[in-house]
Amino acid sequence: MSKKDIWEQMLTAKTSRRAFLAGTAAFSCSALLGASSEFKALFERAQAGMLTPEDEYILNKAENIIYTTCLQCNTGCAIKAKFQDGILTKIDGNAYSPWTMNPHPAYKTKIRDSEKIDGAICPKGQAGIQTYYDPYRIRKVLKRAGKRGENKWISIPFDQAVEEIVNGGKLFSHVSGEEDRVVEGLKDLWAIRDPKLAKDMASHINKIRSEKDKGKKQDLVKEFQAKFQNDLSGMIDPDHPDLGPKNNQFVFWWGRLKDGRGDLIKRFTLDSFGSNNAHGHTTVCQGSLYFSGKAMSEQWGYDDSKNAMTWVNGKKFYWQAELENAEFVIFVGANVFEANYGPPVRCQRIIDGINTGRLKYAVLDPRFSKAASKAWKWVPAIPGKDTAVAMGMIRWIIENKRYDEKYLVNANKGAAKASGEPTWSNAPWLIKIVKGKPTVFLRSHEVGFAKTEAQKDGKQYINEKFVVIRNGEMVEVDPNDEKEAVYGDLFVDTEIQGIKVKSVMQLLYEESTARSLTEWANQAGVTTSVIEELAKEFTSHGKKAVVDIHRGVSQHTNGFYNVLAWNTLNLLNGNYDYQGGFISKSEYTSNGSKKGQAFNISKHNKKLSPFGTTIIRTGTKYEDSTLFSGYPAKRPWFPLISDIYQEVVPSAMDMYPYQVKSLFLYMGSPVYSLPAGQAVIDTLSDVNKIPMFVTFDITVGETSTYSDYIIPDLTYMERWEMHGSHPSIPYKVMPIRQPAAKPLTEAVTVFNQEMPASLESFLLSVAEKMNLPGFGANGFGDNVPLTHSDHLYLKQVANIATDGTPVPDADDEEVRVFMESRRHLPKSVFDPDRWKAACGDAYWRKVIYVLNRGGRFEDFASAWDGNKVKNKYGVMVNMYMEKTAQVKNSMTGKNFSGIATFIPEVRDCADQAVNDEDSGYGLTLITNKVIQHTKSRTAANYWLLAIEPENSVLVSSSDAKALGLRDGDKVKITSASCPDGIWKLGAQGDKILSGKVSITEGMRPGVVSFSLGSGHFANGSHDIVIDGTTIKGDERRSRGIHANVAMRVDPVLKNTGLQDVVGGSICFYDTKVKLVKI
């Protein structure tokens, strides 16, 4: 029976859930009791459609269901929120979505049919009810009544908070020691407000940065000062104009954020306020995974700002395995049954593959995970050195000629097209070798080919091309030429007209032969036979063998190159865009940028162009800055990447490159989530370092406890977001998070409209108070308002509905159900007239059609194009990254490598080895996930705590024996950075990093681990005082251990954890520790 047939059979079943459960119970007892005549009668009534209201299961009626999207973790499963008398009663999976049902039904399936079928979700998803109904939810604005971190608060009116944050003043005169401290408000930082002025300043600053001569650069600075002399008071430092305007001293920082809210925040911060400091959390999750993807996806193309060909359009993204059709997978640092985006969507496809015999897989992980329990082979490699396995495999594959030569010889788009390949690589391209080191690609005009002139928008430029060798002859390469197919020899080591060159594939081979197979195995802590067996199996399934990696590979000081090595194995297999291969995500877009979409949400009545240097020094080379004064820089610069979570607060602490005066933090808890986060507490506690700190939170959390103001926010059950997809999902999708449960925060008035206190209402109120452009009656242009968040979000849903072929209009019955299912929501949230006006009559029924299904999901059968995926990455994949190789480490002045390489030691930001073993710290500390927890936010779910009341420290039996430990013993974790094993919480005292030992055969000796989600000191776990009343904490939330603070501090920076200076990852798996028995 096909998967489609299975779904059709499920849809045609008439029984209700209650009848189904009764039936299964009857069948299980039939041997003893016989068939139940009562059940038989019920079943017959169900089949005939004659159930009475008493018979029916009301939570399976579409009128009691709102389809939305989970956020208990970042997987974002589509869910059904089920209500009884307006009370959120149950959460189940939304079967329209490939996350929770395989196969998922056709999108056209009527909601009367889908209401009967629930998809699969994990325990966290089911427990989301307790996130929404958390007794420690904040409902009103809290302002601190004591010093930061003392946990003394007063509740204040929403309008007062807006007034104070905008206008500043002696805001904390009631706090001892702060009586005369004046805080600058947002109005004081909104310095440059004229879009034309901002654009002119930015243009001149680009000239300053582009000038390489130090004297001429200084002359350009003086020109800037003369040209803009009347506006220099708006600059952070007129002597360093490239730092930008004072606007940049306002920083908006976030943890988990999705489109919708993300678009509102960026509109507020970048387009309206004119700060270039809007930064996310990418590097605390798997930064080097994302940014290696960005490097590998850079394309050779025209850059209008430079009027030249260069590397452009690199995407901040990554690939994952397509598991529906894969035959062999190597999971590396990927906990697919318990985390890893995520169990509902990936587990069912893996288990299906195992059960049918289609799939076998290997797991590289120092911990014996649930995925390892089903694996063909478990390989507990040394953390951070698993890349030695990849390099050994690369050597074996090349030497045994098991690579996909037909794919790799394709040097351009034309060759790929002729070969029937959806992608191609630069494996045959020639690299110039200078002093024995690879540098940049050889340009064709350097070896006798004529320069090719081209024109764009009336501007002339040189279309630089590259070179390969084919059968001993040079051939010119235009990578984007679709008509002329160019193929290249893979292994080239020669000299052309006095220029030493090697092919990229040759460079890769040389990297792999830097060690013997035995040496690679010894580095990884595995046997040679393991590498050979993995390589042989990997090359025995054609395109349907794939490596799938995640943060276990990424979050190391060598993370960027670890990822490159494993991704390069997929290049050798030529499996990009193939069924069972390596694929990227595909989404319906909400921004309205495509032809035929309903609204372009970037429209703005007076958009500013942010300029200057970001607080985390992204997008700009240190050498181009006026701050350049040789190496090392004061802190690392990151010209190739963004969203470096761990750098925001330490940079503010060092006031480098300038002071942060107002910091907003949304849905993030860096105090809890960041490794080596002690300095975060120290900085946030110091009002002189960051004078104003505002957080948006649903409880008083580990980080918001140090803030000046906490703005009460909505949970994921009460708000909008366009969640997006993940790379393992081959379908084009867009799950939508929409208001399902009524808001529990207080009602406030903004732009003369009532709305719940939240992130949205606060930003809108600030915009109203400051008269920020891009908001108000003409926010989207003449007579197109942005005075309510619905004005944005409903337009985005309309865009999703009209991306490509528009969805159908909802019929009258769907409209009726849509209205009825929202009967419990207040008008401040669901006002049909406001919603309809926001998206327009023409799109209203299409919007209803999409929202009735919880988003837009491509049909199951539509994902495939023969043996390939339909939604393709479809362009060049870089084996060598010239753009990366041209960047210097700002702490050393040395260029980064442009190709996968093995870096054996843990390194600090100045590229010096960090060795704490000589000081007695002999165990490597790692972390892991369990399915019932998600970092900082699930300890409030008591159903989940019932599964496991607290976590433990996982220790191998051999290590436990050596340390004299028994199961259940209590130990303290110490490190060179945290020798006393104490988390110093400032005004809240200390917390010992202690936990119970769990002895297991499932840990590599020398490695210990703890699961994330436990060991809280806030989030309802301890007492706080609000308006003079003590709110007692619940000690269940504080149980267990959270040892991130023990992770290694970078010895050069001293206030930041170890990090990958190329890919940006903060390091979770590079710390050496001791276990001290208590």
N, C-alpha and C positions, 0 to 999 in steps of 0.2 A: 504493500500500500504506500503510495507516495505521500509526501508531507502535505501536499495540497488536499489529497483525499482525506487525510486525517483531520485537517481543519474543517472540511466540508461536513464530515461526520459529526464533529463537535457542534457545529452551527445548527445542524438539523435536529439535534436532540432537544426535546421539548421540556425535559424535566427541570425543576428548579434546583437550586443548590441544596435546599433542605431535603428534597426528595432524593437527590443523588446520594447524600450522606446516609439517609435512611436506607437506601438501597444497598449501599456497600456494607452497612452493618448487617442487613438481612442476609446478604450473600455469605458473609464471613461466619454467620451462625447457622447457616442452613443445614449443615450436617446434623446438628442437634435439635433444632427447633422447627425446621421446615420453612417453607415460604410464608411470609406474613400476608394474610388476606387484606389487612389494613393498608399495608404498603402497596400491595397490588392495586387496590382501588385508587389510592393517591396517585400512583404512577399512571394509571389509565386516565384519570382526570387531567393530569399534567399533559399527557400526549394529546388529549382532545382539546387542550386550551380552556378547560373549564374549572381551573383552580379558583377557590373562593379567596377573598381577602385574608381570611384566617390562615389559609394554606400557604400563601405566597410569602417568600422571603423578601422583606421590604428593602433590604440592603442590596438586592440585585435588581432593583428597579431604577431605570435611568433617571427618574425624577428625584432620586435620593443620592445621585452620584455626580461628583465633579471630577473630570479627568485632568490631572496635573502632573507634576514631576517632582520626584523625591530629591532631597538634598541631605539626607543623613550621611551620605558620602558623595564623592564627586562623580560616581558612575552615572547618576541622574536617571534612574529607572523611571519610566512612565508609570503612573499609578492611578488608581481610583480612590478618591476620598469619599467615604460613605457616611451618610448622615442620617440620624434618627431624631426628629424633632429639633433640628438645628444643631445637634451635638455630633461632633466628629467621633464616630463609633468604631470604624474599622478602616484599614488601609490594605488594599490588594494591588496586584499588578494590572496594568492596562494592556490588554491583549493586542491592541492595534500596533504595539511597539515591538520591534525585534529584540529589545532588551529582555522582555519578560515572557515572550511566547515564540517558539520555533516549531513550525513556521508561523508567522503572524498573518492575520487575515488581510484580505484585500482592503484597501483604504475606503472603498465604496461601501463596505459592509454597514448595514443599518445599525444604529445604536440600540435598537430593540433586540438585535441578535447579539451584539457584543456585550450587552449588559449581563448576559448569563455566563460569560466566560472570564475567569480571572487568570491573569498571568502570574508568574513566579517572582517573588521578591525575597530578599534576605531578612533576617531577624531585625536588623537596624531599620529597614523600611517599615516593617509592621509596628515597631516601637515609636515611630514618629509622632504618634498621638501624644506621647509623654513629653516630647520636645515642645509641642504646641501648648499643652496644659501644664507645663512646668510651674510648680508653685513659687519658684524664685524668679519668674518673669518680671522684668521692669515695665511699668506702665506709664510712668511720668519721668520727666527729665530729672536726673540726679546731678547735683553740684557738690563738689567736695566741701566738707565742713572742717576738715583738718588738713594736715600735710598730705602730699601725694602718697598713696599707699596705706594710709592709716585706716582706711575703710570706714570713715565717718562721712555721712552724706546728709544733704537736705534736698527735699524735693522742691522744685521751683516751677512756676508757670512756663510753658513752652515759649511764649512770646518774650519772656524775660531772658531766657537762654539765648534766643536769637539776637536780641538787643545787645547783650553783653558780648557775645562772640563777634558780632559785627563792629561794635563801637569801641570795645576795650575799656580800659580805665583801671581803677583800683578795685579789681574784681574780687580779690581775696583779702580785703582789709580785715575781715573777721578771723583770719588765720594768723596765729602767732608767728612773727618774723616776716610777714608779708603785708603788714599794715600800709606801707607806702609804696609797694611794688606796683608799677604801672605796666599793664599788659597792652600791647598793640593789638587793635582789632583788625579784622579783615579789611576794613575800609582803608586802614593805614598802609596795607600791603598792596592794595590795588592801585599801583602807581602809574603804569603806562596803560592808558585806556583807549587810545586812538589807533585803530587798525592800520592806517597808513603809516603813522609814526613807527609802530612796531615792525611793520614790513621793511621800512627803510633802514631801521637800526639793524634788523636781522641781516639784510643784504650787505651792509658794511662789515658786520662781524664775520660774515663768510669770507670776505676779502682778507680780514685780519688772520683768520685761521689758515687760509690757503697760502699765505706768504711764508716762505721758508727762511728767508734772510732775517736774522734777529733785529738788525737795525731798521730795515724797511718795515718790519712788523710793528716796531715801536712808532715809526712815523705814521702808520695807519691808525694806531691808537690815538695819536695826537689829532689826526684829521677827524676822527670820530668825536673827540671831545670838543673840537671847534664847531663841527657841523651841528651837533646836538647840545650845544652849551646850555640852552634854556631848559633842557629836560634831564640833565645829569643827576638832579636830585632824585629822580626815579630809578636810578641804577644802583645795584648792590655796591659796586666799587668802580667808579669812573676810570680808575687806572687799569682795571681789568674788565673792560666792557663786555668781553665774551662770557662773563659770568651771568650776564643778563639783568633784567629789571628786578626790583624788589618783589614783584609779583611771584617770583620763583621761591621766595622765602615762605610761601604757603605750599605745603606738601599734602597731597591726598594719597593715602597708602591703603592697600586693601589685601585681604586674604582671599577667601573664596568669592569670586565675582563672575557673573555671566552677563551676556549681552542683554540689553534692556536697562537694568540698573547700571551696567558698565557704560552704556551709551550716555545715560544721564550724568553720571559722575564725570566722564571725559568732557561732555558738553559744558558742564559747570566749571571744571578746573582749567581745561585747555582753551576752549573756544570763547568762554565768557570772561573768566577771571584772568586768563592770559598767563598762567603758571605752566611751566613745562614739567612740573613735578607731579605726575600721576603715575604711580608705580604699583605693580602687582607682586604676587608671591611666587612666581614661577620657580625661582632657584631653590626654594625650600622643598618643593615637590620633586622635580626631576629636571632642573635647569639644563644640565649638560645634554640630556636627551633631546630637549626641544632645540637647543642652539647648535648641536651637531647637525640636526635636521635642517636648520636654517643654512648652515654652511654647505651641506651637501646639495641643497636645492637652489643655490645661487645660480642664476642664468646669465649668459653673456648677452647684454642688450644695451640699448641706448639710454643714457641718463641725460635728461634735458637740462638739469642744473649744472652739469659739467660740459654739456655739448660734446659728449664723447661716448664711445663704447666702454662699458665697464661691467662689473658684476652687480646684478640687480635682482630684485624680486625674490630674494631668499625668504622662505616662509618659516615663521616660528611654529614648528610642528614636529611630528615624528610619525613613523610608520609602525604598524603592528601586524601580527600574523592573521591571515584570513583562515579561520578555523572551521568553517563549514565544509571545506574541501581538502584541507591539509592532510598529508600522509605522514609527515615526520616534522616535529617541532622541537627545537632546543629552547627551553625557557631559562633565561639567565637573569637572576635577581628579580624575578617576576612571580609574585605570590598569587597565582591565578584563581585558586579556589577560595581565597579569603579576602582578597583586595584586588588591586590591579585592573580596575575599570571593566568589568567587575564580575563577581560570581554569577549573578543571574544570566548575563548575556554570554559569558564565555564558558561557564561550567557545562551548560547543557550541550554545547557543541563539542566540547572535549569528550564528555561521557558518551555522547552518541558515537563519536569516532572510535572510542575504545570498544564499546559494545558491538559495533558492526565489524570490527577488525580493520577499519579504514586507517586508523591513526595509532601511532605510538610516539612517545615523546621522552625526552630527557630533561632533567631539572638540575641546574647548577645553583646551589644554595647551601651555605654552611649549616642551615637548619633543615631538618627533615620535615618539610611542610606537608599539608594535606595533599597538595599536588604531587609531591614526591612519592606519596604512598601509592599512587596509581601509575607511576612512571616506569618506563622500560629501564631507565638508568638514573640513579641519583648520584650526582657528583658534588661532594661537599668541598669545593675549592676554597682556597684562602681568600678572605674578603679583599677586594681591590686587586687581586692577582688573577682573577678568572680570565682576564684578557690574555694571559699567557696561553690558555687553552685555545683561544681564538687565533692567536698568532701561530701556534703549532698546527692548528687545522689549516690555516692559510698555506703554510709551508707544504704540508702533506698534499693538499689539493693541487697546488701548482706543480709540485714535483711528480705527482702521479697523473697529471693532465686530466683532472676530474672537473675542471672549471668549464663554464659554458662559453666556449671560444666563439661560437657563432654570434652570441650576444655581445661579447666584450670587444670584438673587432670593429663594431659599429662606431664610427667617430662623429657622426652627425645625425640630424633628424632624417635626412634622406636615406641614409643607410639603414636606420631603424625601420623606417617605413617599408623599404624594400625587403627587409628581413622579416617583416610581420611582427616587429617588436613595438610595444607601446612606449618604451623608454630607451635611453642610450646612456653611455658614460664617457668620461674622458680618459679611460684606461690606456688607449694607444697614443694620446697626445705627448708631445716632447716637452720636457722641462729642462731649463738651463741649469747646469751644475756649476756653482761658483765656490772655489776653495773646498771642494768635496761635498758641498751642501746643496740640496735642491732649492731653487729660488722661485722664478716665475716661468710661465709658459713661453716657449719660443714663438715669436711673432713671425709670420711669413715674410714680411718686408725686410726682416733682419737677415734673410738668407736668399735674397735675390728676387722674390716675388714683388710685383708692383703693388704699391699702395692703392687701396680701393677707396675712392671718395664717395660719400653718400650725402644725402640732404634730408633734413627733417624740419618741417615748419619754416622753410626758407633759410635754415642754418646749415652750413657745410661742416662735415666732420669726416674723420678717417674711420672706415669700417675695418678695424684690425682683425686679422684672421690668424689661425694657428697652423701647426705643421704635424703631420704624421709621416712615418716611413712605411711604404707598401712595396714589398718585393724589391727592396734596395733603393727605391726612388722616393724623393720627397713629394708629398701631396699636400696642397693647401686645404685647410679646413675652415669652413663657415659652419659653426655648430647648428645654426638655425635654418640652413638651406634644405628645403624639402625635396628639391628636384634632383640635385646632384648627390648621389650616394658616395660617401667617402669611407673607406675601410683602412685600418692601420694595423701594422705588425705590433704584437703585444710586448715583445721583449727586445728593447733597443738600448744599446749602450755604445755611443759612438761620438764622433766629433764632426761638426758641419761648419766649414769655413772658419775654423778656429774656435768654434763655440762648442764646449763640452755639453752633451745632452744625453738624457735618458728618458725612456717612456715611463709613464705613470705606473704601469704594471710592473716594469722592471724595478722601480723604487719599492713597490709593495713587496715584491719577492725578496729584495735585499733586506727589508725590515724583518721579514719572516725568517730569514736565514742568519739573523744576528745571533741566534742560539740554535743549538741542535734540538731535536724533538725531545730528547731526554732532559735537556736543560729547561725547555719550556715546561715540561711536566713537573720538574722539581720546583720551578718558580711558583706554579699554581698549587702545588701540594697534591698532585694526582699522579697516576701512572702513565707511562707512555702509551700503553695499550688503550687507555681511555680516550686519549686524543685521536688515535688511529681509528678506533671504533666509531667515535662521533663523526669524524670526517668522512669515513666510508659510508655510513648510514645517511649522512646529510647529502651526499652526492649520488644516492641510489634511487631517488624519487623524482628526478627531473625538477620541474618548477614547483612541485608540491612539497618541497622541504624548505623550512624557513626557521630563522632564529628570531625569537621574540624576547625583547629585553625591557627592563624597567629600572626603577630607581636604585635597585641593588647594584646595578652597573654604573649608574650615573652619579650617585652622591659620594664621590671620592675626589681627592685632589687631582687625580688623573682621569676624572670622569669623562671628559670630552673625548679623549683618545680611546678610552675603553669602548665607548659607544661606537666610534668610528670603526674600530676593529670588528666588532660583531656585525655592524651594518654592512661592512665591506664583504663579509662572508655571503650575505644575501646578494650582493653585486656579482660575486663569483658564480653564484647559482642563477643569475639572470631572472630572478623571480618577482621583480617589482611589477605590480599591477596584475598579477596572475591569480587565478583561483588557487587557494592553498599556499599562496606566496605572501609577499610583503605589500601591504596596501595602506592608503591614507584615507582620511575621513572625507565625507561629502555632506554638505548641509544646504538646506534651503536658507537663503539669506534674509535678514530682517531689515537691512539698512536702506533698501530701496534704490540701490545703485544700478540695478540691471534694467534693461529695456523691458517695458511692460509692467514693471512693479508699480504699486499704488502711490507711494510717497517716498521722496528722497529725504530722509530724516536729518541729513547734514545741513539742510537749509537753515540759515541763521541770519537774523536781521542786522548783525554788526559783529562779525566774527573776528576775534583777535588771532594773531599768529604767534604762538609762544616761541621764545628764542632764548639762547644762552646755554649755559652748562647745567646739567641736572645735578641734583645733590649726590647722585650715585655715579656720576661721570660716565654716562652712557652716550653712544652715538658720536663721540668725539675722541680723536687720538690725543693723548697727553702731549705729544710733540707739537701739535698744532695749537695748543693753548698758550695764552700769555703767562700761565703759571709754570710753564716748563722751565726747569732749572737743572737739568741733568737727572741722572738716575741714582737712587730710587726716588719715585714720587712719594708724597706723604702717605697716600693710599692708592690702591690699584685703580686704573682706568679701564673701562670696558667698551671699546668702540664698536664691537660687533654684536653686543647683546643688550638685553633690557630686563626690567622687572627683577632686580637683584635685591631680594627681600632682606637679606641679612646686612646689607650695607646702609640702609636708611638711618637707623638710630646711631650706630657707631660713627657714621659720617657727621651726623648732627653733634655727637659728643665731641668730635675733633674739630667741629666747625670748618670742615674741609669739603668743598671749596668755599663754603660760607655758612652762616648760621641759619638754622630752621627756626622761624618765629611762630609758626602756627602749623600744627600737625593734626590731620584728621586720619583716623583709622577705622576702616569698615570691615566687619566680619573677619578679623584676624586676631590671633593671639600669639604674637612673636615671643612673649615671655615664656609661654608653654612650649611652643613648637620649635623654636630655633635651638640648634645645638650651641653650647657654650654661651647661653643667653644671660649670664650674670650681668654683663655690661648693659644690657637692655634695661634691666631693673634700675641699675645705678644711674643711667642717663635719664630715664623717664621720671625718676624721683627728684631730679635736679631741675627746679623751675628756671634756673639761669641758663641751662643748656637749651631747653625747649620751653619757651615762656607760656605757650598755650597748647594743650593737648585735649582733643575732643574725640570720643569714640562712639560708635554706633553698635549697640549690643542688645541681646535679649535678656542677659543676666549680667551680674557684676562678675566678670571673668578675670582670668589671671593677668591680663593686660589692662583691661578697662578699669581695674581696681586702682591703677596708677594715673588715671586721667583726671582732668579738671571737670569735665562735663561728660555724662553718659546720656546719649540720645536714645530713647527706647525705640527698638526696631521690631519689625514684623518677622515672624518665622517664615520658613519656606511654604508653610500651609496657608499663608495670608497674603502672598505677594506675587508679583510678576517677575519673570525672567525668561529669556530664550536660552535654554540650557546648552544646546549644541550637541555634538556627537563625539565619538572616539574612533581612533583609526582602525580598530578591529571590526567595525561595523561597515559592511560594503554598501549598505543602502543609503540613499540620500534621505536625510531626515532633519527634523527640528522639533524635539520635544519642547513643550511650552509649560512653564510654571505660571499658574494663574491663581488669583485669590479663590480659595476654596472654603476656608473656615473664616468666621467673622473675626475681625481684629480684636485683640485683647488690650491694646494700648489705648490711651485716652484719645478722645476726639479733639482736634484743633482746627482753627480757622486760618486758611491761607488763600490769598486772592479771593476773599469773600466766599470761600467754599469750605464746607466741613470735610475733613479727611482724617484718617488715623495718624497719630504721631509715629514717625518713621523716618528712615533715610530720605525718602522722596519729599515728604512734607517739610522736613528741615531745609533741604537744599532749595526747594521752591520758596520757602519763607525768607531765607537769606537772599535769594535772588530778588524777591519782592522788596525787601528792606534796602538793598543796595542799588536797586534799579539796574541789575545786570542785563546786558543785551543777551538775546537768545532765549529770553523768558518773557512772560507777560502776554498781553493781548496780541502782539505781533511777533511772538517768539520764533515761529517758523516762517515768517514773512508777513506781508500785508494781510491783516485780518485772519491769520491762521495762528490761533493761540497756543501757548504752552503755559497754562496756569494750573494744570492738574496732570499728574503722571499718566493718567489714561490717555491724554492727548498724544503722548509718545507711544505708549505700549500698544494701543489699539491699531495705530498706524503700522507698527512693526508686524503685528499679526496679519494685517492686510497684505503686507509685503510678502510674508511667507506664503499666504494663500495665492498670490499672483506671480510667484517665482516660476518661470517656465509656463507650462500649461496650467491655467488657473484651476483651482478646485471648483466643484459644482456649488451652486447655491443650496443652502439648507432648505428643505421643504417645510411646509407649515407645521407638521408634526415635530420636526427637529427644533424649530423655533419655539414651539410650546414647551417642549421638554427643557430646552436651554433656560427659558425664563423660570420654569417651575423648580428646576434644580438649584436655583440661586435665591429662592424665596427667603432663606434665612440670613442673607447678607444685607447689611444696612446700606442705605442710599449713598453714604460716603464712599462705599466700595463699589457697589453695583447699582448704577443708575443707567438703565437701558437707553434713555434719551442721550445722556452724556457719551456713553460708549458708541452709540450709533453716529452721533455728530462727529466724534473723534476720527472714525474711519470712513464715514460717508455712506450715503444710501447705496451707492453702487457696489460697495464691498461688504456691507453689513451681514448679509446672509452667508457670504463666503467665510467671513470671520467666525460666525456661529458654527459653520461646518467644521472648521479647523479646531475650534475650542471644544466642541463636543467630542472630539477624538483625542484631545490632549496634545495636539501638535500635528505635524504633517510627516507621514511615513511612506516611503516608497514601497510598492508591493514586493513581496518575496521574490517572485520570478523575474523582476525587472533589474536585479542587481548584476546580471551576468551578460557577458558578451563572448559567447563561445567558451573558451578556456581561460578567458580574462574577466576582470571585473569591468562593469560598464562605467563606473565613476572612477576615472583614472587620474593618477598623478600626472602621467603623460608627457613629461619633459626629461631633460638631462639630469642624471644623478652623478654628482662629483665624487670621484675616487680621490682626486687631489684637489685641495681647496686653496687656490691661489690667493684669494682675498684674505684668508686666515694667515697664510704664510707671509703676507706683507705687513702684518701687525706685530709690534714689539710688546713684550711684557713691560709695563711701565715701571716695574720694580727692579728690572735688570737691564733693560735695553736690548735683550735678545729676542730674535724673531721666534714666533710660534712655528711649530711644524705644520705642514699642510697635508700630511697623510697619516693614516693610522700608525701608531707607534706604541711601544710598551715602556711605561715609566714605572719601575719596580717599587720605588720608595714613596712613602707619604712625604709630601713637600709643603713647605710654607709658601707664602705669596712671593717670596724672593727666590724661589726655586731651590731652597736648601732642605736637605733631608731632616725630618723630625723623627728622633729616636728616643722613646721614653723607656724602652725595655732595659736599658742600662741602669735606670733608676728603680727598677723592680716592678714596673708595670708590665706584666707579662701576658695579660689576656686582652684580646680584641673585643671591644664592645660594639654590638650591632643592635638594631631594633627590628621588630616584625609587627605585622598586623594580625589580629584575630577578627573573624567575620563579624563579631558583635560590637566592635568599637571602631570609631573614626577619630583619631587624634583627640582634639580637645572638647568635642561636643556631645558625646554619647553617654558620659557618666551620669547624666541627669535622667537616663531612661532605666527605671528600676526593673522592668522586665528583662533588660539585658544584663543587669547586675545579678539577677537571679541565676543566670547561666554560669557565671564565674564572678563571685563577689570581689575578687581582686586578682591582679596579675601576679607574676612571679619572675624571678631571675632564672632563666634556663641555663643549666650547667651540664656539661658532659659528665658521664660517670667517672671517666679517668681523671678529669680535673677536680671533681668533687672529692675523690679519694685522695688525691695529692694535697688538697687543701683541708682535709679532715671535716668535710661538710656532709650533712645528712639531709634527706628530703624534709623540707619544712623549716630548716634552720633559717634564722634571719641574718642577712648580711648587709653591709654598707658598701656602696661602690665609691671608690676614690680614684683620682687620676692626677697627673702632673698639674692640671689646671684647677683641680678641685681636691686638694690633698686631704682635706678634712671631711669630705663627703657631705657637705652641707650646702643647701640652697639658701642663700642669704636674701631674704625678702624685704629688706629695708625696714619700714615702720611696722611690718607684720611679724618680725622676728625671723627665726630660722626653721628650715624643714630638713630633716636628715634624709639622705638618699638611701633608704633602707627598704628591703623587700624580702620575701620568702624565697628560698631556693627550691627549684624544681629540677630534680636530677633526671636526665634523659640520655638514652643512647642516640637520640636524634639531633645532637649538636656536634659539630666538628670540634675535637679537642683544641683548646687554646682560644675558643670563641665563646662568648656569653651573650645572651640577648634578653631583652624585655619587650613586651608588647605595648604599643602606644594606646593611650586612652585613660589610664589610671593615674593615681597619685596627685590629685588636685589640691590646691590650697585656696581656691576661690570657686566660682561657679556654684554657689550654694553649699559648699563643703564646710565653711567656717562662718562664725558669727560676723555680722556687720551691723552698723548702727545707721538708721535712717530716721531723720526728724526726731532724734533723741530716743528712739525705740530700738532695742536690740532684736534683730532678726536672727533667730537661732539657725546655725548651719546643720546639715545632715552629714554625719561622719561617714556614711556609706559612700559618699562621693569622693572622699579623701583617701580611701584605701588603696593599697598597692604602691608601686614605685614608678616614678617618672624621672629618669636619670639624664635627660638631655643636657642639663647644666654641667654635668661632669665631662662632657665631650671637649676635645682638645681646643684650646684657644691658640690662634695663630701667634707664634712667639715674636713675630715682627710687628704686627698690628696691635696685639695685646688686648683688644676689646671686641674681637670678632673671632668666630670659629674658623677652623681650617676651611679653605674654599678652593674651588677650581677656577683659576684666574682666566682660563680660556672660555669655558662653558658656563661659569657662574655658580655652579652647584655649591651649596653649603654641605659640609661633609658629616654624615651620620655614621660612617663605618670605618673611620680611620683612627680611632682613639684606643690607646692602651690603658688598661685599668687594673686595679686590684680589687678582690673581694675580701672584706674584713668581717669576720664573724662577730656578731653582736651577742 
